[in-house]
Amino acid sequence: MAPAKIVIIGGGFAGVECARALERRLRPEEAFVQLVSPDAGLLYLPLLPQVASGALNPRSVSVPLRRVLRRTEVVPGMAVGVEPGTRRVVVRRTSGYETALEYDQLVLAPGSITRIMDVPGLQEHGFGMKTLAEAMYLRDHVLRQLDVAALRGGLDEDRERLNFVTIGAGYAGTETAAVLNKVCRAAAGRFFPEVEAGMVRWHLVTHGDRIMPELGEKLGAEAKRILAERGIELITGASAAEVTANGVKLTNGRFIPSRTVLWTAGVAPSPLAAHLGAETEKGRIIARTDLSVPGLPGVWAMGDAAAVPDMADGQDRVCAPTAQHAMRQGRHLAKNLIATLHGAQPEPYRHPDLGMVVDLGGRDALARPLGIGLRGVPAQFVARGYHLMALRTIVARARVAFDWTVHGLGGDDFLRIGYGDHKVHTIGGFEQSGCYLPADEVPRVVKALAEPE
Ligand SMILES: Cc1cc2nc3c(=O)[nH]c(=O)nc-3n(C[C@H](O)[C@H](O)[C@H](O)COP(=O)(O)OP(=O)(O)OC[C@H]3O[C@@H](n4cnc5c(N)ncnc54)[C@H](O)[C@@H]3O)c2cc1C
């Protein structure tokens, strides 16, 4: 029998874990696996704030797909349309031309994108924190504000440059604000004598009254205390109403002059979900407990892009969009694919939440492994140990451990590498959300691609 054709869309946590497990458990003559991804590496997103802070080098947090996958064919590009009828995926390759991949089993794991609300000016002036390029750009941009403020010394302009605003107090926003505030305060005075630490103001804006609600009440309160001690102003019950080149107007009417508005107020599922004809819940593809997609035979969905019932939670909810679920769903789906190929029944996905870890920079960390609240050095130990274990190769673990050691001993050099100095990289410039084919276009493109030239 010809090997089954399995196409995986997305080279993130879920997609790569699935491909790795298939490689380990299936013989080459049983299945031919292709993984479509616009990125060359598996990006370890939870460590992105540490790239922005300079504690980690960008290369350390992205594991090359071609190193981590041995037998899977990596197809560089974006899946821009799916035609379930003929079982074809249209891929716009990185080189620009389109091609159609045939599948017997299709795995959808395209993750999420930054959730942009209808806030005027956000696309043009707000920064995101979802890609390696954005993390590197943000660090450079923040250091550039200190540099320029130190040179110019104009009062109003300085206030704009030295005010930083983060909208969204989940783990991405809180960690990034905490570590970059630390960088600014350490740099002010010492490296930029004209800028006093007190002139730097970070603001963390959240629509609720808690930060990182997943931490629970006690640790959440502890996080608030740490931020307040570091001079970060927490603004609750508000969001952005309008972002301009010179600041942000909040929904409570307050205007904060700033040239740095970081938007981390949630993620939205990949727009691919809406182009499939599958049912969605808040944009996520509705999947059954075994991760198959109802109404689309041979199609499976997982990770941030999928609404998978959380069977361990017992409260009729879907799994949270976390790396923890994405990785485990990836491995589970590989088992279910193998069961399907072998004529057995797929099994439901069930995974109890193992807790979370938060690194606020320095010795300030918080962790809730298996419901046990930890803070300070023990939490830092658990957080770093968890990240090292979760990284996918020994080389990546060694790189991250080495970076932490050098940064711990030598501190930050506050080096601005000039990345994007002459071009502004706001959210609108990073997202590829406009690349998808309208659903009714896909059959025409598939047909055209099938015809000989
Ligand atoms: C800054 C930050 C910090 C975070 N910290 C934590 C944390 O501490 N703990 C935690 O559990 N979670 C954390 N998360 C969330 C976690 O990273 C996500 O839940 C996880 O990455 C989801 O995995 P995924 O495989 O579904 O998607 P992703 O990891 O996002 O991967 C999706 C992949 O699909 C690719 N793709 C997208 N569209 C297409 C397409 N059309 N065709 C082909 N490929 C496509 C993308 O380029 C990407 O490579 C954090 C997220 C961010 C942004």
Residues whose N, C-alpha, C, O or C-beta is under 5 A from the ligand:
A	BS01	LIG	I9 G10 G11 G12 F13 A14 G15 V36 S37 P38 D39 L45 P46 L48 G77 M78 A79 A109 P110 G111 S112 M129 K130 Y171 A172 S270 L272 M302 G303 D304 A305 P321 T322 A323 Q324 A326 V357
